Amino acid sequence: MSESVFGKLTAFLSDLEQSGISYDLAHHRDEAIMVKVAVPGQRWEIEFFDDESVEIERFISNGEICGEEMLGELFARYAEPERDSSALPQELVTADIA
């Protein structure tokens, strides 16, 4: 990461801290550092790249609050397909039953 990008990133983190906005850092791409910011009703993903570019993606809530019943939808939509248990070692198959 170039020094100017590093300076831009650290200045942004200082601004967040001075503003009382909490954040997390992540590293999902070799050439970038991501700053994850959660504020009421929104989540921001800000990535600082080696080439000095910055990408921002915002996820905005519609304000709808759901109940526990939505957990089933989470798993139904996004869980990885089950593995074929015949391909697993026997101790793992029996451990799942217990």
Secondary structure, DSSP 8 states (H G I E B T S, - for coil): --HHHHHHHHHHHHHHHHTT--EEEE--STTEEEEEEEETTEEEEEEEETTS-EEEEEEE-------TTHHHHHHHHHS-----GGGS-HHHHHHHH-
